[in-house]
């Protein structure tokens, strides 16, 4: 049965391995959700009983095939709504996350299909996160975290984390947006679209992914 609480757990587990490969631990899951470890442990047991996650004591938590499909469905809703709010209502990219958190649990499948069709069935949301298709599949280019890119690396910005709205605003002011080309010129500095190098806001190198 639909449950916002279950969906939030599945989304958090899904998000954790979107842009890196290490599976999430229960303690990381608790930190991400802002919940007590004991609360998370109990919910993970329930999710495992529903065949939504796999977990052994003291081990990481991973999605089963069923869990991944459900997580991808909710994330599809969330990211289509974010894209809709930016394109149709003029929201800034740092304003859409909280709105989408509410709407993803309330709109019908029919309305979601209409939104997707109106937007031209987009593959990426305003932050560059891949929008799963109706079958739960996503398609991304090879990527590297900006913090791991060597000096001289030239790449196109694929994704900017939406976790910190203040950082999103700072990145926008610096001209760092999805689709722009950047050349790494030093630790915490890049040239955007072959222009003069600019210093990045604090935290940017751990929040921006570029083509590998």
C-alpha positions as CSV (number, residue, x, y, z in Angstrom):
1,X,0.0,0.0,0.0
2,X,1.2,3.6,-0.7
3,X,2.9,5.0,2.4
4,X,4.8,8.3,2.4
5,X,7.1,7.0,5.2
6,X,8.0,3.9,3.3
7,X,8.6,5.9,0.1
8,X,10.9,8.3,2.0
9,X,13.1,5.4,3.1
10,X,13.2,3.8,-0.3
11,X,14.1,7.2,-1.9
12,X,16.9,7.8,0.6
13,X,18.4,4.3,-0.1
14,X,18.0,4.9,-3.9
15,X,19.6,8.4,-3.7
16,X,22.6,7.1,-1.9
17,X,23.9,5.0,-4.7
18,X,22.9,7.2,-7.7
19,X,26.2,9.0,-7.9
20,X,28.5,6.6,-6.1
21,X,28.6,2.8,-5.5
22,X,28.9,2.2,-1.8
23,X,25.6,0.9,-0.3
24,X,24.1,2.8,2.6
25,X,24.4,1.7,6.2
26,X,21.6,1.9,8.7
27,X,23.5,4.7,10.6
28,X,23.9,6.7,7.3
29,X,20.2,6.1,6.6
30,X,19.3,7.4,10.0
31,X,21.4,10.5,9.5
32,X,20.0,11.2,6.1
33,X,16.4,10.9,7.4
34,X,17.1,12.7,10.7
35,X,15.7,9.8,12.7
36,X,16.9,7.8,15.6
37,X,18.9,4.6,14.7
38,X,16.4,2.4,16.6
39,X,13.5,3.8,14.5
40,X,15.4,3.1,11.3
41,X,16.3,-0.4,12.4
42,X,12.7,-1.2,13.1
43,X,11.5,0.2,9.7
44,X,14.3,-1.6,7.9
45,X,13.0,-4.9,9.4
46,X,9.5,-4.0,8.1
47,X,10.8,-3.2,4.6
48,X,12.7,-6.4,4.5
49,X,9.6,-8.3,5.5
50,X,7.8,-6.7,2.5
51,X,10.7,-7.7,0.2
52,X,11.5,-4.0,-0.5
53,X,15.1,-4.1,0.9
54,X,17.8,-6.7,1.7
55,X,19.6,-6.3,5.0
56,X,21.6,-8.4,7.5
57,X,22.5,-7.4,11.0
58,X,25.3,-4.8,11.0
59,X,25.4,-4.9,7.2
60,X,24.3,-2.3,4.6
61,X,20.8,-1.8,3.3
62,X,20.1,-2.4,-0.4
63,X,16.9,-2.3,-2.5
64,X,15.4,-5.5,-3.9
65,X,14.1,-5.4,-7.4
66,X,10.6,-4.6,-6.1
67,X,12.0,-1.9,-3.8
68,X,14.0,-0.3,-6.6
69,X,11.0,-0.2,-8.9
70,X,8.9,1.4,-6.2
71,X,11.7,3.9,-5.4
72,X,12.2,4.8,-9.0
73,X,8.4,5.4,-9.4
74,X,8.3,7.9,-6.5
75,X,11.5,9.6,-7.7
76,X,10.0,9.9,-11.2
77,X,7.1,11.7,-9.6
78,X,9.3,14.0,-7.6
79,X,11.6,15.0,-10.4
80,X,8.8,15.5,-13.0
81,X,7.1,17.8,-10.5
82,X,10.3,19.7,-9.9
83,X,10.7,20.1,-13.7
84,X,7.1,21.2,-14.1
85,X,7.3,23.8,-11.3
86,X,10.5,25.3,-12.9
87,X,9.3,25.3,-16.5
88,X,5.6,26.2,-16.1
89,X,5.5,28.2,-12.9
90,X,8.8,30.0,-12.8
91,X,10.1,28.5,-9.6
92,X,13.9,28.8,-9.1
93,X,15.8,25.5,-8.8
94,X,16.4,26.0,-5.1
95,X,12.7,26.4,-4.4
96,X,11.2,23.2,-5.9
97,X,12.3,20.4,-3.6
98,X,10.0,21.0,-0.7
99,X,7.0,21.6,-3.0
100,X,7.7,18.3,-4.8
101,X,8.0,16.5,-1.5
102,X,4.3,17.3,-0.8
103,X,2.9,16.9,-4.3
104,X,4.6,13.6,-5.1
105,X,2.2,11.9,-2.6
106,X,-1.0,13.6,-3.8
107,X,-1.2,13.8,-7.6
108,X,-2.8,11.1,-9.6
109,X,-1.1,8.8,-12.2
110,X,-3.2,10.4,-14.9
111,X,-2.1,13.9,-14.0
112,X,1.6,12.8,-13.8
113,X,1.3,11.3,-17.3
114,X,-0.2,14.6,-18.5
115,X,2.7,16.6,-16.9
116,X,5.3,14.3,-18.5
117,X,3.7,14.6,-21.9
118,X,3.4,18.4,-21.7
119,X,7.0,18.7,-20.7
120,X,8.1,16.4,-23.6
121,X,8.9,13.4,-21.4
122,X,12.1,15.0,-20.0
123,X,15.0,12.8,-19.0
124,X,16.5,15.1,-16.4
125,X,15.2,17.4,-13.7
126,X,16.4,21.0,-13.2
127,X,19.3,19.8,-11.0
128,X,20.5,17.3,-13.6
129,X,19.2,14.2,-11.8
130,X,17.9,11.5,-14.2
131,X,14.2,11.1,-14.3
132,X,13.4,7.3,-14.3
133,X,11.2,6.3,-17.2
134,X,7.9,4.4,-16.7
135,X,9.8,1.1,-16.4
136,X,12.1,2.6,-13.7
137,X,15.2,2.8,-16.0
138,X,17.6,5.8,-16.1
139,X,20.2,6.8,-18.6
140,X,23.3,8.8,-17.6
141,X,26.6,9.7,-19.1
142,X,29.8,8.6,-17.3
143,X,30.5,11.2,-14.6
144,X,33.0,12.4,-12.0
145,X,32.6,14.4,-8.9
146,X,34.1,17.8,-9.3
147,X,36.2,17.2,-6.1
148,X,37.8,14.2,-7.9
149,X,38.5,15.8,-11.2
150,X,42.1,16.7,-11.9
151,X,43.4,20.2,-12.8
152,X,42.9,20.6,-16.6
153,X,39.8,18.3,-16.7
154,X,37.2,19.7,-19.1
155,X,33.6,18.5,-18.6
156,X,30.0,19.5,-18.8
157,X,28.0,20.0,-15.7
158,X,25.7,17.0,-15.4
159,X,24.2,17.4,-11.9
160,X,24.1,19.7,-8.9
161,X,23.0,18.4,-5.5
162,X,19.7,20.0,-4.3
163,X,20.4,19.2,-0.7
164,X,21.5,22.8,0.2
165,X,19.3,25.6,-1.2
166,X,21.8,28.3,-0.1
167,X,24.5,26.5,-2.1
168,X,22.2,26.3,-5.1
169,X,21.7,30.0,-5.0
170,X,25.4,30.6,-4.7
171,X,26.2,28.3,-7.6
172,X,23.6,30.1,-9.7
173,X,25.1,33.4,-8.9
174,X,28.6,32.1,-9.9
175,X,27.2,30.9,-13.2
176,X,27.4,27.2,-12.5
177,X,24.4,25.6,-14.0
178,X,23.6,22.2,-15.5
179,X,24.8,22.1,-19.1
180,X,27.7,24.6,-18.8
181,X,31.2,23.5,-19.6
182,X,33.9,23.9,-17.0
183,X,37.6,23.4,-16.9
184,X,39.2,22.7,-13.5
185,X,41.9,25.3,-12.9
186,X,42.7,24.5,-9.3
187,X,41.3,23.3,-6.0
188,X,38.0,25.1,-5.7
189,X,38.3,27.0,-9.0
190,X,37.0,26.5,-12.5
191,X,36.7,28.3,-15.8
192,X,33.1,28.3,-17.0
193,X,32.5,28.1,-20.7
194,X,36.1,29.0,-21.4
195,X,35.9,32.3,-19.5
196,X,38.2,33.5,-16.7
197,X,38.5,31.2,-13.7
198,X,36.2,31.8,-10.8
199,X,36.4,30.7,-7.2
200,X,33.7,28.2,-6.2
201,X,31.4,28.6,-3.1
202,X,32.3,26.5,-0.1
203,X,31.0,23.0,-0.6
204,X,30.6,23.2,-4.3
205,X,33.3,20.6,-5.3
206,X,31.3,18.0,-3.3
207,X,28.0,19.0,-4.8
208,X,28.7,19.2,-8.6
209,X,29.2,16.3,-11.0
210,X,30.6,16.7,-14.5
211,X,31.2,14.5,-17.5
212,X,34.1,12.1,-17.0
